[in-house]
Amino acid sequence: MQDLKGAVGIVTGASRGVGPFIAERLAMEGVRLAIVARSEDGLRETAKRLGRYGCEPLVVAADISDEDDQRRIVDTVRRELGAPSLLVNNAGLEHITRFQDATVEEIRKVILVNLFGTEALTRLVLPHLLAAGRGHIVNIGSVAGRTAYPYGTINSSAKHGLVGFTWSLREELRGTGVGVSAVYPTLIADVGISAAWQGGRRPPMLGQVTPQQVALAVLTCIRKNRVEITVSPVMERIADVVSAVSPRLTSWVARNTGVYGYLRTVADARRNSDLHHPQ
Ligand SMILES: NC(=O)c1ccc[n+]([C@@H]2O[C@H](COP(=O)([O-])OP(=O)(O)OC[C@H]3O[C@@H](n4cnc5c(N)ncnc54)[C@H](OP(=O)(O)O)[C@@H]3O)[C@@H](O)[C@H]2O)c1
């Protein structure tokens, strides 16, 4: 999609982390936005920030893993803004943990939000895009969905699912005017899930990117109909390519450069903190 001015777009997970940056980038292009997350306060903060670009987003406080909420999101957007033509599935959860320490409820939640929520919301939005013969869906995946990501195993399995969802749906929709893309960030600096990790010094192989880089990748996917963009420093982009040919080699490198050890330390630090501050 080239001309985004006046298009109606939905960004999930826009109350904190990288979501507000994605919303901001689209607001700069003149997209009429609906922003979604559970925290209304967080969404109001984002709305204030978007005001700088003359954007008054529609705030929809909703849980994307809940089927009634999914319908309410799409109905409210249709009623208040008109038919949507853009959807950015950004909302996500992560539990960095040794897999055997995760509760069934934690596994369920991650899969429901990261995979089911994305697919179900897309299914409800899609008829509007198809009717217009124009639109774009961007799924925020992760490098954890491209390769082994021990201790982020639950999130990794959901994000691997998003890769299949993106490629398959994109092929199904070929020729309809509706594009589907995925963005795979590595660790994001300053905001979001991994910014608060405690695992000591990050190994040099594990890079960081800015939330603005992720937001720009979303815009590029929409504008150029790119199927996927990995947002990471160059070493990880090389690893991404190598991984397609030899996942074993990528795992060997990550294991031997301290990446997996670092993730284990983060998981154990989290477990110790949960033991001391049970929720
Ligand atoms: N940060 C990273 O290093 C990193 C790296 C790779 C990929 N990613 C991906 O980037 C995306 C955003 O991550 P982030 O780091 O910005 O995370 P974050 O700071 O934890 O923000 C997550 C967002 O998702 C929303 N959310 C969570 N559960 C929800 C639900 N059930 N219904 C509606 N909204 C929900 C949260 O809002 P509420 O809590 O208010 O609902 C929040 O707005 C995720 O898909 C994540 O997997 C992040």
The ligand as a Gaussian input file, in Angstrom:
#p B3LYP/6-31G(d) Opt

LIG

0 1
 N       11.124000      -6.280000      23.373000
 C       11.818000      -7.151000      22.679000
 O       13.021000      -7.335000      22.930000
 C       11.172000      -7.913000      21.556000
 C       11.983000      -8.680000      20.701000
 C       11.397000      -9.389000      19.671000
 C       10.031000      -9.319000      19.464000
 N        9.264000      -8.565000      20.296000
 C        7.809000      -8.544000      20.048000
 O        7.369000      -7.214000      19.957000
 C        6.005000      -7.143000      20.395000
 C        5.868000      -6.042000      21.439000
 O        6.696000      -6.373000      22.530000
 P        7.165000      -5.300000      23.616000
 O        8.567000      -5.595000      23.918000
 O        6.756000      -3.934000      23.207000
 O        6.292000      -5.819000      24.852000
 P        5.647000      -5.022000      26.089000
 O        6.394000      -3.799000      26.407000
 O        5.440000      -6.051000      27.152000
 O        4.249000      -4.603000      25.475000
 C        3.335000      -5.587000      25.087000
 C        2.071000      -4.918000      24.599000
 O        1.100000      -5.938000      24.321000
 C       -0.078000      -5.661000      25.078000
 N       -0.747000      -6.893000      25.443000
 C       -0.266000      -7.933000      26.152000
 N       -1.223000      -8.862000      26.338000
 C       -2.337000      -8.387000      25.717000
 C       -3.653000      -8.882000      25.553000
 N       -4.033000     -10.060000      26.074000
 N       -4.542000      -8.127000      24.878000
 C       -4.190000      -6.920000      24.368000
 N       -2.943000      -6.413000      24.470000
 C       -2.043000      -7.136000      25.151000
 C        0.414000      -4.878000      26.298000
 O       -0.591000      -4.067000      26.832000
 P       -1.494000      -4.422000      28.104000
 O       -0.639000      -5.106000      29.106000
 O       -1.980000      -3.069000      28.513000
 O       -2.591000      -5.281000      27.582000
 C        1.479000      -3.999000      25.658000
 O        0.871000      -2.880000      25.051000
 C        5.647000      -8.522000      20.936000
 O        4.933000      -9.254000      19.976000
 C        7.011000      -9.149000      21.183000
 O        6.991000     -10.555000      21.131000
 C        9.788000      -7.855000      21.328000

